[in-house]
Amino acid sequence: TAGRLFGKISGIAAAVFLCFYKLHIFYTPFLLLAVLQSFWLILLIFLGFWYWRSRTWYSCTVLGLMLGLATLTRGNGLLLIPAFMGLILYREREHVKKAVAHAALLLFLFYVPQLPFAIQNYQHHGEWTGASSAPDAVLAL
């Protein structure tokens, strides 16, 4: 932006100053995670609406896998499980067996992307910690 407004030299100078600014260096990892988590949340909302309209096994499968991948990025994806379970159970309330099957599929596919990390943590720590070895810290961020 500075380069477009004031020329190429001022743009390079602004980039150099930003490069060494201590608050920018400190907050960059948090901002990168926030941008990625925003992408996951928007995608999950879209997939939730897609499931609401289609109610197919395929849409439930994609929703469960994407929810699991979002949880690998940041632990607050766990907080969306009750919302999506409620969505499935409410939408399929006329067909109880199908609702339970879709909910079980969602939970199973939610955990599938996390399973390799959970197994690795189990082998390392000797107890089942899930995909994160510090779950309290993950949810606190």
Residue pairs with C-beta under 8 A, 6 or more apart in sequence:
1 11
2 10
2 11
2 13
2 14
3 10
3 11
3 12
3 14
4 11
18 24
30 141
33 73
33 74
33 141
36 73
36 74
37 70
37 73
37 74
37 76
40 66
40 69
40 70
40 73
40 74
40 77
41 70
43 66
43 70
44 63
44 66
44 67
44 70
44 77
44 80
44 84
47 59
47 62
47 63
47 66
48 63
48 83
48 84
48 87
50 59
50 62
50 63
51 59
51 60
51 63
51 87
51 88
51 91
52 87
52 91
55 91
55 92
57 102
57 105
60 88
60 102
60 105
60 106
60 109
61 105
61 109
63 84
63 106
64 105
64 106
64 107
64 108
64 109
64 110
64 112
65 109
65 110
65 112
65 113
67 77
67 80
67 81
67 84
67 106
67 109
67 110
68 77
68 109
68 110
68 111
68 112
68 113
68 114
69 113
70 77
70 80
71 77
71 78
71 110
71 113
71 114
71 131
72 113
72 114
72 117
72 131
74 138
74 141
75 132
75 135
75 138
75 139
75 141
76 139
78 139
81 107
81 110
84 106
85 103
85 106
85 107
88 99
88 102
88 103
88 106
89 99
89 103
91 99
92 98
92 99
92 102
93 99
111 118
114 130
114 131
117 131
117 132
118 128
118 129
118 130
118 131
121 128
121 129
121 130
121 131
121 132
121 133
122 128
122 129
124 133
125 133
129 135
132 138
